[in-house]
Amino acid sequence: MGYVSIRVGESPELYYLGHVGYRIEEPFRGNGYAGEACRLLIPFLTRIGIRSLVITNDPDNLPSRATCEKLGCVLERIATVPGRYRRIVNGSTHKCRYIWRIQD
């Protein structure tokens, strides 16, 4: 179906990659699975003391942006990705940075 991953810490790379990554395979898209997978992480995140995360996506990735909005994330900004980091974000030139505040 897909996956969700967490990247813990702070770095220049994570500024553009974000703390949470997810991918849903084509046949399963449109069912809210990415958001559900993120919500299932909440008990673990609160247990390890994480209260706020960044999720990034490309400005034209409307399904991912909708997932962030359904999670209650707030769009912090659309950042220009410097050339030295574009390789790690699959060539993206811009990233939407959403802040996800974890609610118990």
NUBARO-222581 format. One record per residue (C-alpha): residue number from 0; x, y, z. Coordinates in steps of 0.2 Angstrom, whole numbers. Example, Ala and Ser with C-alpha at 12.3 -4.5 7.8 and 13.67 -1.06 7.14 Angstrom:
% residues 2
<zafi><nr>0</nr><u>62</u><v>-22</v><w>39</w></zafi>
<zafi><nr>1</nr><u>68</u><v>-5</v><w>36</w></zafi>
***
This chain:
% residues 104
<zafi><nr>0</nr><u>0</u><v>0</v><w>0</w></zafi>
<zafi><nr>1</nr><u>14</u><v>12</v><w>5</w></zafi>
<zafi><nr>2</nr><u>24</u><v>18</v><w>19</w></zafi>
<zafi><nr>3</nr><u>26</u><v>32</v><w>32</w></zafi>
<zafi><nr>4</nr><u>43</u><v>37</v><w>39</w></zafi>
<zafi><nr>5</nr><u>50</u><v>48</v><w>53</w></zafi>
<zafi><nr>6</nr><u>66</u><v>58</v><w>52</w></zafi>
<zafi><nr>7</nr><u>71</u><v>64</v><w>69</w></zafi>
<zafi><nr>8</nr><u>83</u><v>79</v><w>72</w></zafi>
<zafi><nr>9</nr><u>86</u><v>95</v><w>63</w></zafi>
<zafi><nr>10</nr><u>98</u><v>98</v><w>49</w></zafi>
<zafi><nr>11</nr><u>99</u><v>109</v><w>33</w></zafi>
<zafi><nr>12</nr><u>93</u><v>93</v><w>23</w></zafi>
<zafi><nr>13</nr><u>78</u><v>90</v><w>35</w></zafi>
<zafi><nr>14</nr><u>73</u><v>108</v><w>32</w></zafi>
<zafi><nr>15</nr><u>68</u><v>103</v><w>14</w></zafi>
<zafi><nr>16</nr><u>64</u><v>84</v><w>17</w></zafi>
<zafi><nr>17</nr><u>54</u><v>87</v><w>33</w></zafi>
<zafi><nr>18</nr><u>52</u><v>75</v><w>48</w></zafi>
<zafi><nr>19</nr><u>38</u><v>65</v><w>40</w></zafi>
<zafi><nr>20</nr><u>38</u><v>56</v><w>23</w></zafi>
<zafi><nr>21</nr><u>24</u><v>46</v><w>16</w></zafi>
<zafi><nr>22</nr><u>20</u><v>37</v><w>0</w></zafi>
<zafi><nr>23</nr><u>4</u><v>28</v><w>-5</w></zafi>
<zafi><nr>24</nr><u>5</u><v>17</v><w>-21</w></zafi>
<zafi><nr>25</nr><u>-6</u><v>22</v><w>-35</w></zafi>
<zafi><nr>26</nr><u>-20</u><v>9</v><w>-33</w></zafi>
<zafi><nr>27</nr><u>-23</u><v>14</v><w>-15</w></zafi>
<zafi><nr>28</nr><u>-23</u><v>33</v><w>-17</w></zafi>
<zafi><nr>29</nr><u>-38</u><v>44</v><w>-13</w></zafi>
<zafi><nr>30</nr><u>-43</u><v>34</v><w>3</w></zafi>
<zafi><nr>31</nr><u>-35</u><v>45</v><w>16</w></zafi>
<zafi><nr>32</nr><u>-21</u><v>31</v><w>20</w></zafi>
<zafi><nr>33</nr><u>-7</u><v>44</v><w>22</w></zafi>
<zafi><nr>34</nr><u>-16</u><v>54</v><w>35</w></zafi>
<zafi><nr>35</nr><u>-21</u><v>39</v><w>44</w></zafi>
<zafi><nr>36</nr><u>-4</u><v>32</v><w>44</w></zafi>
<zafi><nr>37</nr><u>2</u><v>49</v><w>51</w></zafi>
<zafi><nr>38</nr><u>-11</u><v>49</v><w>65</w></zafi>
<zafi><nr>39</nr><u>-6</u><v>31</v><w>70</w></zafi>
<zafi><nr>40</nr><u>11</u><v>38</v><w>74</w></zafi>
<zafi><nr>41</nr><u>4</u><v>50</v><w>87</w></zafi>
<zafi><nr>42</nr><u>6</u><v>39</v><w>102</w></zafi>
<zafi><nr>43</nr><u>24</u><v>35</v><w>98</w></zafi>
<zafi><nr>44</nr><u>28</u><v>53</v><w>95</w></zafi>
<zafi><nr>45</nr><u>21</u><v>59</v><w>111</w></zafi>
<zafi><nr>46</nr><u>30</u><v>45</v><w>120</w></zafi>
<zafi><nr>47</nr><u>47</u><v>51</v><w>114</w></zafi>
<zafi><nr>48</nr><u>42</u><v>69</v><w>117</w></zafi>
<zafi><nr>49</nr><u>40</u><v>76</v><w>100</w></zafi>
<zafi><nr>50</nr><u>26</u><v>89</v><w>100</w></zafi>
<zafi><nr>51</nr><u>29</u><v>97</v><w>83</w></zafi>
<zafi><nr>52</nr><u>35</u><v>91</v><w>66</w></zafi>
<zafi><nr>53</nr><u>38</u><v>97</v><w>48</w></zafi>
<zafi><nr>54</nr><u>30</u><v>89</v><w>33</w></zafi>
<zafi><nr>55</nr><u>36</u><v>95</v><w>16</w></zafi>
<zafi><nr>56</nr><u>29</u><v>93</v><w>-1</w></zafi>
<zafi><nr>57</nr><u>30</u><v>100</v><w>-18</w></zafi>
<zafi><nr>58</nr><u>18</u><v>115</v><w>-22</w></zafi>
<zafi><nr>59</nr><u>9</u><v>105</v><w>-36</w></zafi>
<zafi><nr>60</nr><u>7</u><v>90</v><w>-25</w></zafi>
<zafi><nr>61</nr><u>-11</u><v>94</v><w>-21</w></zafi>
<zafi><nr>62</nr><u>-16</u><v>77</v><w>-13</w></zafi>
<zafi><nr>63</nr><u>-1</u><v>78</v><w>-1</w></zafi>
<zafi><nr>64</nr><u>-6</u><v>96</v><w>3</w></zafi>
<zafi><nr>65</nr><u>-23</u><v>90</v><w>7</w></zafi>
<zafi><nr>66</nr><u>-17</u><v>77</v><w>18</w></zafi>
<zafi><nr>67</nr><u>-7</u><v>90</v><w>28</w></zafi>
<zafi><nr>68</nr><u>-23</u><v>101</v><w>29</w></zafi>
<zafi><nr>69</nr><u>-33</u><v>87</v><w>35</w></zafi>
<zafi><nr>70</nr><u>-20</u><v>83</v><w>49</w></zafi>
<zafi><nr>71</nr><u>-22</u><v>101</v><w>54</w></zafi>
<zafi><nr>72</nr><u>-5</u><v>106</v><w>48</w></zafi>
<zafi><nr>73</nr><u>-1</u><v>125</v><w>45</w></zafi>
<zafi><nr>74</nr><u>8</u><v>130</v><w>30</w></zafi>
<zafi><nr>75</nr><u>23</u><v>139</v><w>36</w></zafi>
<zafi><nr>76</nr><u>30</u><v>145</v><w>19</w></zafi>
<zafi><nr>77</nr><u>35</u><v>139</v><w>2</w></zafi>
<zafi><nr>78</nr><u>54</u><v>138</v><w>2</w></zafi>
<zafi><nr>79</nr><u>65</u><v>139</v><w>-13</w></zafi>
<zafi><nr>80</nr><u>77</u><v>123</v><w>-12</w></zafi>
<zafi><nr>81</nr><u>95</u><v>128</v><w>-15</w></zafi>
<zafi><nr>82</nr><u>104</u><v>119</v><w>-29</w></zafi>
<zafi><nr>83</nr><u>115</u><v>109</v><w>-17</w></zafi>
<zafi><nr>84</nr><u>99</u><v>101</v><w>-9</w></zafi>
<zafi><nr>85</nr><u>89</u><v>97</v><w>-25</w></zafi>
<zafi><nr>86</nr><u>96</u><v>80</v><w>-27</w></zafi>
<zafi><nr>87</nr><u>89</u><v>74</v><w>-10</w></zafi>
<zafi><nr>88</nr><u>72</u><v>81</v><w>-14</w></zafi>
<zafi><nr>89</nr><u>71</u><v>73</v><w>-31</w></zafi>
<zafi><nr>90</nr><u>75</u><v>89</v><w>-41</w></zafi>
<zafi><nr>91</nr><u>61</u><v>99</v><w>-33</w></zafi>
<zafi><nr>92</nr><u>64</u><v>118</v><w>-34</w></zafi>
<zafi><nr>93</nr><u>52</u><v>123</v><w>-20</w></zafi>
<zafi><nr>94</nr><u>45</u><v>114</v><w>-5</w></zafi>
<zafi><nr>95</nr><u>29</u><v>118</v><w>5</w></zafi>
<zafi><nr>96</nr><u>34</u><v>117</v><w>24</w></zafi>
<zafi><nr>97</nr><u>19</u><v>112</v><w>34</w></zafi>
<zafi><nr>98</nr><u>20</u><v>112</v><w>53</w></zafi>
<zafi><nr>99</nr><u>11</u><v>98</v><w>62</w></zafi>
<zafi><nr>100</nr><u>7</u><v>101</v><w>80</w></zafi>
<zafi><nr>101</nr><u>4</u><v>85</v><w>89</w></zafi>
<zafi><nr>102</nr><u>-12</u><v>84</v><w>99</w></zafi>
<zafi><nr>103</nr><u>-14</u><v>70</v><w>112</w></zafi>
***
